[in-house]
Amino acid sequence: MADKTIIALREAAEAYAEAVRTTQRFFDRLEDTTDPSALVEYATLVEREKEAAEARLDAIEAAGIETPSIDESDPDN
């Protein structure tokens, strides 16, 4: 059985992936980009993605996982 840290990482990653999939499904059915209700729904989806991304990063940090920067502007890279 995986320890609690691994389980938390998996759950956070799954929640983030689902938030992104939900936004993708929204775009699949979007027909009018000027519809105010669509704009409100999109804003809500963006906020959920942001929250899920933050939770995923928090879980990664709590697990002590670090990766080197892949930013090409980083002079140490």
N, C-alpha and C positions, 0 to 999 in steps of 0.2 A: 504494500500500500504506500502510495506517495505521501510524503510529509505535508503538513499544513501549508508550508511556504509554496511548494509545487502546486498544490491544489488551488491556492489563491492565485498564483500566476496563470494557471489554466483558465480559471473562471473569469479573471479580468480580461484575458486575451479573447475569450469567447464572447464576453459582453461587448467588447470593442468591435469585434468582427460583426456581431449582430447589428450593432448600431450603424456600421457602414453599410451592411446589406440592406437595412431598412431605408437608408437614404437612397441607395441605388434603386430599390423598388419604387420609391417615390418618383424618381426621374423616369422610370419605365412608364409610369401612368400619367405623368405630367403632360397636359395639353395646352395650358395657357399660362405663360410666365408672368402675365400681368394680373392674374386673379389674386385678390388680396388674401383669400383663405389659403391659397397655395403658398404665398409668401410667409404667412404665419406658420404654416405647417413646416416649411423648410427651416425657418428660424428655430423652431423647436427641435427639429432633427439635428441641426448643427450643434445646438447646445448639448444634446444627448451624446453626440459623438465626442465633443470636447470633454465632457465629464467622464465618459468611458475611457478616453485616451489618457486622461490624468490618473484615473484609477489604475490603469494598466501600467503606467510609468511608476506609480507609487509601489505597486506590487513588485515590479522589477527591481526598484531601488531597495525595497525591504529585503529582497532575496540576495542583495549584494552583487547583482549582475551588472557588469560594466563593459562597455565596448569602446575601442578607440574611435576618435573622430574620423569620419570619412569626408569631412568638409574639405574641398580642394583648396580653399583659401587659407587653410591652416598651414603655417610655415613648417610645423613639425611633422607634417604628413608627407 
